[in-house]
């Protein structure tokens, strides 16, 4: 198998839904930026994986046609919130398998207000997850927010985690996003503001929940034999693992229902593939769709033992100056969460960090970055990105 490198990345600003920019224009902006970053041209791309959740079938082709129809294979990818990283994995596998030397992964979303409404009855992508926890709410509470609120209440009752601990995650990530010009929200929140914000579900308030967003992100991947022909500083994909649910997801524990088991298995496999441990990781972009999931992910990644994640956020271990810097971009909570684009936005952030070009939010001296992209229903992708060789 050939090594695979991210040669170029690009993304649009993540913005509130309902703006005037159509998805082909968003995709074009992100792809052109990634190609320019790599010093390559659109005609050199041999295959493309295009991820989205809420657009019509075959929207990937339409998203790319304005760049110029070249006849290359275009594969549409949908894996709920893990869509972007799944598209990235498909592009990586094409290069590893010798089917391409240049592959594009792009993800985008143009959402509507009823895109995430869902229903509590009938067959849906999360009906088994809902059934594992009993009757879901009525009255308009978003179903995913309700699921993560159940996990938050379970963690609080089991380990003594407090509402303030959950809110501290949001304070940290909103603070980080003030340094990110592409983030949807760029103002800091105090702890009191987060706690007093509009209730959404259980202990979760609005500023602890990822917003609906529009945006696109892209990555150009190349094989080792093309490294001498690209511009800039390519970053190697050191490892990548995709897993789906096992029986424990439906056994009735809310923490497992929302994907902690998937995260644990994907992280262990990815770290083993890279020959690294979590202590070797410097910077993390993880799937903080709700504040509780950042705490759950600390534990599932092995950053701490079960029940000890609140201590990490209280002690500042996951912010600038701490043991790891988690979500320097602002994370999903503050950067935004256009579902199909999220995993590739994580890729872009980590590439910038590992190149040392992240500007005001640069993590000093980082060499190994980890991205965690989770989709209920269910998929989890953990990717390790490496700059140089590990010590």
C-alpha positions as CSV (number, residue, x, y, z in Angstrom):
1,X,0.0,0.0,0.0
2,X,1.1,3.5,-0.8
3,X,1.3,6.3,1.8
4,X,-1.4,9.0,1.6
5,X,-0.9,12.7,2.2
6,X,-3.2,15.7,2.4
7,X,-1.7,18.1,-0.1
8,X,-4.3,20.8,0.1
9,X,-7.3,21.9,2.2
10,X,-9.9,24.5,1.8
11,X,-13.3,25.5,3.3
12,X,-15.9,28.2,3.3
13,X,-16.9,30.1,6.4
14,X,-19.6,28.2,8.3
15,X,-22.7,30.4,8.4
16,X,-26.3,30.4,9.6
17,X,-28.7,28.5,7.3
18,X,-30.8,30.3,4.8
19,X,-28.1,32.4,3.1
20,X,-28.0,33.3,-0.6
21,X,-25.1,31.0,-1.6
22,X,-26.1,27.8,-3.4
23,X,-24.3,24.6,-2.6
24,X,-22.4,24.3,-5.9
25,X,-20.9,27.7,-5.2
26,X,-19.9,26.7,-1.7
27,X,-18.3,23.5,-3.0
28,X,-16.5,25.3,-5.7
29,X,-15.0,27.8,-3.2
30,X,-13.8,25.0,-1.0
31,X,-12.4,22.8,-3.8
32,X,-10.7,25.7,-5.6
33,X,-9.0,26.7,-2.3
34,X,-7.9,23.1,-1.7
35,X,-6.5,22.8,-5.2
36,X,-4.7,26.1,-4.9
37,X,-3.2,25.0,-1.6
38,X,-1.9,21.8,-3.2
39,X,-0.7,23.6,-6.3
40,X,-2.8,21.3,-8.5
41,X,-5.4,21.8,-11.1
42,X,-9.0,20.4,-11.3
43,X,-8.1,18.3,-14.4
44,X,-5.5,16.5,-12.3
45,X,-8.1,15.0,-9.9
46,X,-8.8,11.4,-10.8
47,X,-11.6,10.5,-8.4
48,X,-13.9,12.4,-6.1
49,X,-15.9,11.5,-3.0
50,X,-18.6,14.0,-2.2
51,X,-20.4,13.9,1.2
52,X,-23.7,15.4,2.2
53,X,-26.7,14.4,4.2
54,X,-29.7,16.5,3.3
55,X,-29.3,17.2,-0.5
56,X,-31.0,15.1,-3.2
57,X,-29.5,12.0,-4.6
58,X,-26.5,12.5,-6.9
59,X,-26.0,16.1,-5.6
60,X,-22.2,15.4,-5.6
61,X,-22.1,15.5,-9.4
62,X,-24.0,18.7,-9.5
63,X,-21.8,20.2,-6.8
64,X,-18.7,19.6,-9.0
65,X,-20.0,20.3,-12.5
66,X,-19.4,24.0,-12.3
67,X,-15.7,23.3,-11.9
68,X,-15.9,21.6,-15.3
69,X,-17.2,18.1,-16.1
70,X,-14.1,15.9,-16.5
71,X,-15.7,12.4,-16.7
72,X,-14.0,11.2,-13.5
73,X,-15.8,8.8,-11.1
74,X,-17.8,10.8,-8.5
75,X,-19.2,8.8,-5.6
76,X,-21.9,10.3,-3.3
77,X,-21.3,9.6,0.4
78,X,-23.8,9.8,3.3
79,X,-23.0,8.6,6.8
80,X,-24.9,11.0,9.0
81,X,-22.6,13.3,10.9
82,X,-19.6,11.2,10.0
83,X,-20.1,11.8,6.3
84,X,-17.1,14.1,5.7
85,X,-14.6,11.8,7.3
86,X,-16.2,8.8,5.5
87,X,-15.6,10.6,2.2
88,X,-12.1,11.3,3.2
89,X,-11.6,7.6,4.0
90,X,-12.9,6.6,0.6
91,X,-10.5,8.9,-1.1
92,X,-7.6,7.6,1.0
93,X,-8.5,4.0,0.1
94,X,-8.5,4.8,-3.6
95,X,-4.9,6.0,-3.3
96,X,-3.8,3.2,-1.0
97,X,-5.2,0.7,-3.5
98,X,-3.5,2.3,-6.4
99,X,-6.6,3.4,-8.2
100,X,-5.6,7.1,-8.1
101,X,-2.6,9.4,-7.4
102,X,-4.8,12.4,-6.8
103,X,-8.2,12.1,-5.1
104,X,-10.7,14.7,-3.8
105,X,-12.8,14.5,-0.7
106,X,-15.4,17.2,-0.3
107,X,-18.3,17.6,2.1
108,X,-21.1,20.2,2.2
109,X,-24.5,21.0,3.5
110,X,-27.2,23.5,2.8
111,X,-29.7,22.8,5.6
112,X,-33.3,23.8,6.2
113,X,-35.1,24.4,9.5
114,X,-37.0,21.1,9.3
115,X,-33.9,19.1,8.1
116,X,-33.3,17.6,11.6
117,X,-36.9,17.4,12.7
118,X,-37.2,13.6,12.4
119,X,-40.1,11.6,13.8
120,X,-40.4,9.4,16.9
121,X,-42.2,6.6,15.1
122,X,-41.6,4.4,12.1
123,X,-38.2,3.4,10.7
124,X,-35.5,6.0,11.0
125,X,-31.7,5.9,11.2
126,X,-31.9,6.2,15.0
127,X,-35.1,4.3,15.9
128,X,-33.2,1.5,17.6
129,X,-31.2,4.1,19.6
130,X,-34.4,5.8,20.7
131,X,-36.0,2.5,21.6
132,X,-33.1,1.6,23.9
133,X,-33.9,4.5,26.1
134,X,-37.7,4.4,26.2
135,X,-40.3,6.7,24.8
136,X,-38.8,9.9,23.3
137,X,-40.3,13.3,24.1
138,X,-43.1,15.0,22.3
139,X,-43.5,18.7,21.8
140,X,-40.6,19.5,19.5
141,X,-37.5,18.6,21.5
142,X,-34.9,17.6,18.9
143,X,-34.4,13.8,19.1
144,X,-30.6,13.9,19.0
145,X,-30.6,16.6,21.7
146,X,-32.8,14.4,23.9
147,X,-30.5,11.4,23.4
148,X,-27.4,13.3,24.4
149,X,-29.3,14.9,27.3
150,X,-30.0,11.3,28.6
151,X,-26.3,10.6,28.4
152,X,-25.5,13.8,30.3
153,X,-27.9,12.9,33.1
154,X,-26.5,9.4,33.3
155,X,-23.0,10.7,33.5
156,X,-24.0,13.2,36.2
157,X,-25.8,10.6,38.3
158,X,-23.0,8.0,37.9
159,X,-19.9,10.2,38.3
160,X,-21.0,13.5,39.9
161,X,-20.5,15.6,36.8
162,X,-22.3,18.9,37.2
163,X,-24.2,21.3,34.9
164,X,-21.3,23.7,35.3
165,X,-18.8,21.0,34.0
166,X,-20.9,20.7,30.8
167,X,-21.1,24.5,30.5
168,X,-17.3,24.7,30.8
169,X,-16.9,22.8,27.5
170,X,-19.0,25.4,25.7
171,X,-17.1,28.3,27.4
172,X,-13.8,26.8,26.2
173,X,-14.9,26.1,22.6
174,X,-16.7,29.5,22.2
175,X,-13.5,31.1,23.4
176,X,-11.4,29.2,20.9
177,X,-13.7,30.2,18.0
178,X,-13.0,33.9,18.7
179,X,-9.6,33.2,16.9
180,X,-11.2,31.4,13.9
181,X,-12.4,33.7,11.1
182,X,-14.3,30.8,9.5
183,X,-16.4,30.0,12.6
184,X,-20.1,30.6,12.7
185,X,-19.9,32.1,16.2
186,X,-17.0,34.3,17.2
187,X,-17.9,35.8,20.6
188,X,-16.9,34.4,24.0
189,X,-19.5,33.2,26.5
190,X,-19.1,33.3,30.3
191,X,-20.0,30.3,32.4
192,X,-23.0,32.2,33.8
193,X,-24.2,33.0,30.2
194,X,-24.0,29.4,29.1
195,X,-25.9,28.1,32.2
196,X,-28.6,30.8,31.8
197,X,-29.0,30.3,28.1
198,X,-32.3,28.9,26.6
199,X,-32.9,25.3,27.8
200,X,-32.9,22.7,24.9
201,X,-33.0,19.2,26.6
202,X,-32.2,18.2,30.2
203,X,-29.1,20.1,31.4
204,X,-28.1,21.2,27.8
205,X,-28.6,24.8,27.0
206,X,-28.6,26.4,23.5
207,X,-24.9,27.5,23.6
208,X,-23.9,23.9,24.4
209,X,-25.5,22.6,21.2
210,X,-24.1,22.7,17.7
211,X,-26.1,25.0,15.5
212,X,-27.6,24.3,12.0
213,X,-25.1,25.6,9.5
214,X,-24.3,25.9,5.8
215,X,-20.8,25.4,4.5
216,X,-18.3,23.2,2.6
217,X,-14.8,21.9,3.2
218,X,-12.5,19.9,0.9
219,X,-9.2,18.0,0.9
220,X,-6.9,17.0,-1.9
221,X,-5.1,13.7,-1.2
222,X,-2.0,12.5,-3.1
223,X,0.1,9.4,-3.2
224,X,3.8,9.4,-2.1
225,X,5.0,9.4,-5.7
226,X,3.3,12.7,-6.3
227,X,4.7,14.5,-3.3
228,X,7.4,16.2,-5.3
229,X,4.8,17.8,-7.6
230,X,2.7,19.5,-5.0
231,X,3.1,22.9,-3.3
232,X,3.3,23.6,0.4
233,X,3.7,21.1,3.1
234,X,1.7,17.9,2.7
235,X,0.5,16.2,6.0
236,X,0.5,12.4,6.2
237,X,-2.6,10.5,7.2
238,X,-0.9,8.2,9.7
239,X,-4.0,6.1,10.5
240,X,-7.7,6.0,10.0
241,X,-10.5,3.7,11.3
242,X,-14.2,3.6,10.6
243,X,-16.5,1.5,12.9
244,X,-20.2,1.1,13.4
245,X,-22.4,0.1,16.3
246,X,-22.0,-3.2,18.2
247,X,-24.7,-4.7,20.5
248,X,-23.7,-2.6,23.5
249,X,-25.2,0.5,21.7
250,X,-28.7,-0.9,22.3
251,X,-28.3,-2.4,25.8
252,X,-29.9,0.6,27.5
253,X,-27.0,2.7,28.8
254,X,-27.3,6.2,27.3
255,X,-23.6,6.8,27.2
256,X,-23.3,3.8,24.8
257,X,-26.4,4.7,22.8
258,X,-24.7,8.0,21.8
259,X,-21.6,6.3,20.5
260,X,-19.0,6.0,23.2
261,X,-18.4,2.4,22.3
262,X,-17.8,3.2,18.7
263,X,-15.4,6.0,19.7
264,X,-13.4,3.7,22.0
265,X,-13.0,1.0,19.4
266,X,-12.1,3.4,16.5
267,X,-9.6,5.3,18.7
268,X,-7.8,2.1,19.9
269,X,-7.6,0.8,16.4
270,X,-6.3,4.0,14.9
271,X,-3.7,4.6,17.6
272,X,-2.5,1.0,17.2
273,X,-2.3,1.5,13.4
274,X,-0.2,4.6,13.9
275,X,2.0,2.9,16.6
276,X,1.1,5.8,18.9
277,X,-0.6,6.4,22.2
278,X,-3.0,9.2,23.2
279,X,-0.2,10.9,25.1
280,X,1.6,11.3,21.7
281,X,-1.3,13.4,20.4
282,X,-0.9,17.2,20.7
283,X,-4.1,18.6,19.1
284,X,-7.6,17.1,18.8
285,X,-10.6,18.1,16.8
286,X,-13.5,16.1,18.2
287,X,-17.2,15.8,17.6
288,X,-18.7,18.1,20.3
289,X,-22.2,18.1,18.8
290,X,-23.3,18.7,22.4
291,X,-21.1,19.6,25.3
292,X,-21.6,16.2,27.0
293,X,-20.1,14.5,24.0
294,X,-16.8,16.2,24.4
295,X,-16.6,14.9,27.9
296,X,-17.6,11.4,26.8
297,X,-15.0,11.5,24.0
298,X,-12.2,12.4,26.4
299,X,-12.9,9.1,28.2
300,X,-13.4,7.0,25.1
301,X,-10.2,8.3,23.5
302,X,-8.3,7.3,26.7
303,X,-7.4,10.8,27.7
304,X,-8.7,9.9,31.2
305,X,-10.5,7.1,33.0
306,X,-14.3,6.8,32.9
307,X,-15.9,9.5,35.1
308,X,-12.8,11.7,35.1
309,X,-13.5,13.9,32.1
310,X,-15.0,16.7,34.3
311,X,-11.7,17.0,36.1
312,X,-9.9,17.6,32.7
313,X,-12.2,20.5,31.8
314,X,-12.1,22.0,35.2
315,X,-8.3,21.9,35.3
316,X,-7.8,23.4,31.8
317,X,-6.1,20.2,30.5
318,X,-7.8,20.5,27.1
319,X,-7.3,24.2,26.4
320,X,-4.3,26.3,25.4
321,X,-1.5,25.6,27.9
322,X,-3.0,22.2,28.9
323,X,-2.0,18.7,28.1
324,X,-3.9,18.7,24.8
325,X,-5.6,21.5,22.9
326,X,-9.1,20.2,22.0
327,X,-11.1,21.9,19.3
328,X,-8.9,24.9,18.6
329,X,-11.3,25.7,15.8
330,X,-14.2,26.2,18.2
331,X,-15.6,22.8,17.5
332,X,-19.0,22.0,16.3
333,X,-20.6,24.0,19.1
334,X,-19.1,27.3,17.9
335,X,-17.4,26.8,14.5
336,X,-20.7,25.3,13.2
337,X,-21.9,21.9,12.0
338,X,-22.9,21.6,8.4
339,X,-23.2,17.8,8.7
340,X,-21.5,16.7,5.4
341,X,-18.6,19.2,5.8
342,X,-17.7,18.6,9.5
343,X,-15.2,15.8,9.1
344,X,-13.3,17.7,6.3
345,X,-13.3,20.9,8.3
346,X,-11.6,18.9,11.1
347,X,-9.1,17.8,8.5
348,X,-8.5,21.3,7.4
349,X,-7.9,22.6,10.9
350,X,-5.5,19.8,11.8
351,X,-3.5,20.3,8.5
352,X,-3.2,24.0,9.3
353,X,-2.1,23.2,12.9
354,X,0.5,20.6,11.8
355,X,1.9,23.0,9.2
356,X,2.1,25.8,11.8
357,X,-0.1,28.1,9.8
358,X,-3.1,28.3,12.1
359,X,-2.5,31.9,13.0
360,X,-3.8,33.2,16.3
361,X,-5.1,29.7,17.3
362,X,-1.8,27.9,16.6
363,X,-0.9,25.1,19.0
364,X,2.8,25.4,19.5
365,X,5.0,22.6,18.4
366,X,2.2,20.1,17.5
367,X,3.3,17.0,15.6
368,X,0.4,14.6,15.8
369,X,-3.3,15.5,15.5
370,X,-6.4,13.4,16.0
371,X,-9.8,13.9,14.4
372,X,-13.0,12.3,15.8
373,X,-16.1,12.4,13.7
374,X,-19.3,10.7,15.0
375,X,-22.6,9.9,13.4
376,X,-25.5,8.4,15.2
377,X,-27.1,5.6,13.3
378,X,-24.2,4.9,13.4
379,X,-20.6,5.5,12.4
380,X,-17.4,6.8,13.9
381,X,-14.2,7.7,12.1
382,X,-11.0,8.5,13.9
383,X,-8.1,9.8,11.8
384,X,-4.5,10.6,12.9
385,X,-2.6,13.2,11.0
386,X,1.2,13.4,11.2
387,X,3.7,16.2,10.5
388,X,7.2,14.7,10.3
389,X,8.1,11.5,12.1
390,X,7.0,10.6,15.7
391,X,9.7,10.6,18.4
